[in-house]
Amino acid sequence: MSTSNKEKSLFKKITALPYLLVFLALLMPLANVSCSAKDDSKPIAEMSFYQIASGVDLDQVVKDPALGQMHRMVKENPKVLDHFKMQMPNFPQMEPIHHLYGILAAVFLAALFAWFVPLASTVMGLLSMVSLWSLLMKLSQVSDTLGIPLLKVEAGIGLYCASFLILIGTAMNLATMIRPAVLARRARKKKK
């Protein structure tokens, strides 16, 4: 095997690495919930991808003083609890969303395909990134339907890291796909 083919093979194997690192990035907060009344407000809740997929207990992730305010709202106005239960039947426990693990399967397939079919790897990686951002939009919609106008759901560092890693993997896949065409063009030019 020539040195060029060894380098190409090593590069294809390394291309899987950014996709595999996504699993670690999703341990960091995927979404931050803050109070939009304050410009410099710190998050009142941070949730990782794995917490959202396995079910979030709001009593554990919501920080004080917001947690105290939430309990006071429920205690003082039973209709608020009914409204919350319409959105989350087991309030304050959010239901697990097990089908989110499909996104992890797509990321794993992107890593696996990077060794064999870079185009499929690119597609799976980009689809998983779009799915992660769609999840954030869905969380924002759930927040809006709770009827608390000051709550704001934003992307957390985990979502940004996962997206960045997927984009790195995509760029590496593109380089793997484009390189043979560039080499073939150079070879044609040398023949002329």
Salt bridges, closest charged atoms under 4 A:
GLU46 OE1 - LYS63 NZ 3.78
ASP59 OD1 - HIS71 NE2 2.91
GLU154 OE2 - LYS152 NZ 3.37
